[in-house]
């Protein structure tokens, strides 16, 4: 019963996460135009919220149906959970090795500009930082990385990476993670440009110079790591930044997502009880006739 419960919950979480990603993909462009890039990045919270909310109706549904599971269903559930656990361990190990390699290269001055570390973030710059960028460009790069640290983006990357590990078999999770990191960079670009409004062109040129020269770590916040065209396009036509609109938009969409998941997820069927004359009340489950009724049927046949 527990195995079927876990397998059903796993499937429900993956479908809910995919639905959350699709919702954000539909909303991200209009929300950026109406509220600003920061709202789009925070909008990605809807995907893990939808996944977490989906657990609860799954539990109640599986508790009702788990007792009637047949051996083939149990075997399928065990296989699914085994494959998922192996994938989680394998991807987590791959990410740990990639992070270790990045830190080794960073200590040698071969990575950056980037922010490294989740709970104690620190700035990483390459050994040729002064030669690669002039003084004005260095100021913009450092302002960008400090904005990442101020915003807590390394912790956000840890959450995004954890979602990828737990949802490794879900392609929508990986798509959402990639675009969420892009939206994180766009939001950070907006913070820097707001502090240096006259340096918009120089900032875009610095992005072009730093492109393809930065981190390979899934946890690092790198200056030029993400798609350049999308970031420069947003810099050319920045959206409004409204703190009030941001809070209201995120709160409203979160409430709508929670209600939608709870209302659309099935809670299981209530199976009616039948009373057999001369016997106790029995519940018909999956078309199986209870033993007391079998005796009545055999008596009628004789």
N, C-alpha and C positions, 0 to 999 in steps of 0.2 A: 504493500500500500504506500509506504513512504517513497519508494523508487518511482512509482507512477505519479505521485504528487510532485516530486522534484522535476521530473521530465515535463509534465504539463505546465508547471510554473516557468520552466526555462523557455518553452516554446511561446508562452504568453508574453513573457518579458521581451523576447526578440521581436515579435510582431508589434508590440506597443512601441518599442524603441524605433523600429522602422517607420511607424506611423508618425511618431514625433519628429523624426528627421524630415520626412516629407512635408509636414506642416511648416517647419522652419524654412525649408527650401522655397516653399510657395510664398511665405511672408517676408523673407529677408529683404528683397528689393523695395517693395512699397514701404516697409517699416524704415529702411534707411533713408528714403526720400522724405518721409513725414516726420521722423523723430531724430534720426541720426545714426552713425555707425556704432556707437556704444550700445544702443538698444538692440541692434542685430546680434552683437556678440552675446549679450545677456539672454537673448532669445533662445540660444542653444541650450539653456537650462531646461527647456520644455521636454527635450528628448529623454534625459534620465528621469525627470519627474514622471513622465508617462510610463516609463518602464517600471519604476518603483510602485506607482499606484496600481498597475496591472497585477501585481502579486496577490493582492488581497482577494479579489473575486476568484482568482485561480485557486486559492487555497480552499475556499468554501465549496467550489465546484468539485475539486478533486476529492475532498473528504467524503462527499456523497457518493461519488462514482468509483473511488479507489477500491472498495471492498469487492466489487464485481469484476475486477480486472482478470483477464485470462492469461495463462502462461505466455502465449505469443506477444501480448501487449507488454508484459513484464520484461520479456527478452528485448523487445524494441526499446523500451525505456532504459534498460541497463546499457544497451549499446549506444544510445544517444548520449547518455550522461558520461559514459566512458570516453567517447570521441571528444565531447566538449571539454572534459577535464584534461585530456592529453593536449588538446589545442591550447587551452589556457596556460598550462605549464610550459609548453613549447614556445609560445609567443612571448610570455613573460621572460623566459630565459634569453630569447633572442634580443629583446629590448634591453635587458640588463647587460648583455655583452656589448651591444651598440653604445650604451651609455658609458660603459667602462672604457671602450676604445676612444670615445669622444673626450673623456676626461684626460686620458693619456696624451692625446694630441693637443688638448688645450694647455696642459702643463708645459708642453714643448713649444708653445706659441704658434701652433699651426691651425688653430680654430678661432672663430670670432669674426666680427664683433657679435657677442651673444651674452645672455645671462644664464649662468649655470648654477644649479642647486635649487631645491624646492623650498626647504624650510629656512635655509640660510643662503639666499641667492647672492651671487657675486658676479662682477663684470669680468668677461673674458675678452681680451683683445689680442690680435695676432702680433707677431714680432715686428712686422712691417707696417703697423698701423699708421705711424707718422709719415711714412713714405707713400702709402696708398692714398691717404686723404690729407687735404690741406686743413688749416686751422678751423675755418668755418664749417667744413664738412665734419671734422672730428667733433665739434660742439653739437651738431645735429645728431650724429650717431650716438653720442653719449646721452643726449637728451632722450632719444628714443629708448635706449636700454634702461635708463633710470625710470622712464615712464612704465616700462614693464614691471620693474621692481615695485614701484609705488602702487600699481594696480593689482599686484598679487597674481600676475599672469603665470609664473612658474607653477603655482598650486593649481591653476586652471588647467595647465598642460598635464599635470599629474592625473587629474580627474578624467580628462579626455583620453589619456593613454590607458587608464584603468577601464574605461568603457570599451575601448578597442579590444583589450585583452579578454574581458568578460563576454564581449559580443563578436569574437573573432570569426565566427561562422556566418555573420550577418553582413553582407556587402553594404547595406545602407548605413551601418554604424561606421564603417571605414570611410565612406563618402562624407558622412556628416562630420567626422573628426577632421578630415582634411579641410573642409570648408570652414569649420569652426575656427581652426587655427588661422586661416586666411582672414576671417572676420576679426579675430583678435588683433592681427597685425594692422588691419585697416583702422580699427578703433584706436590703437596706439598711435598710428600716423596722425589721426585726427587730433589727439591730445597734443602732439608735438607742434603741429601746424597752428593750433589755437594759441600756443605759447609763443610761436615765432611766425606770425601771420605774413610778414614780409619776405620770408625765406621759403615760400612754397615752391618756387621754381628750383632753387638750389637744393631743396630737400628731395625733389623728384630726381634731379641729376645725381645726387648722392646714392639714392636707391639703385639707379641704373649701374653706378660704379660698383656697388657692393653686391649686386646680384650674382648668384652662383659662386660666391666666395665664402659662404658661411656654413653654419653648423649642420651636422648630420644627426644630432641627438634628438630623439622624440620628446625630450623633456625641456630642452633649451629654448629660449626665446631669442631668435636670431634676426638681425636687422634686415638682411636681403634675401631671406630664405624662401619666401612664398611668391606666388605668381605675380610678376612685375606689372603686367598690363592692367590687371584688375586694380592694383593699388594706385597706380598713377592715374587711372581713370577716375577713381574716387577723389584723389587729390585735386584733379582738375575741376570737379564739380561737387564740392563737399555738401553734404546734407546738413540740415539744421541740428543744433544740439539743444535739446530742451529737457532739463532735469525732471520737470513735472510730468511732461509727456512720457518720458522714459519710465518713470515709476508706475504711472497709470497703465501704460501699454503692457509692461511685463506682468503686473498684477492681474490685469484682466485676462490676458492670454493664458497665464498659469491656471487661473480658476476655470476657464473654459476647457483647458486640456484635462484637468483632473475630473471635471464633471463628465466630459465626453468618454473618457476611459472607463469610469465607473458605470456609466449608463449603457454603453455599447458592449462591454464584456459580459458574456453569458455567465450566470450564476448557478447553472445546473437546473435540472428539471425536478419538480416535486412529483414523485410517483404516487398515485393514489393507492390507498389501502382497500382491500376487499375482504369481506367477512364471509367465510364458508360456513354454511349451516352445519351445526354440530362441531365446529372447530374454532380455533383461535383466528384472529385477524392475521392475514398474511399479505406481504407485498410482492407483487410480480416484478421481478428484476430481469431485464434482458430476455423475456419470454420463457423463463424457467419456472415450471410449475412446482409449488411448494409440496413437500411430502404429504401433508394431510389431505390435500386435494387429490393426490395420486391415488390414495386409498378409495376415495369416493368414485373416481373415474373407473377404477378396476371393479368396484362393486356394481356399478351401472352396466359395465360390459358383461359381467356374469349374469 
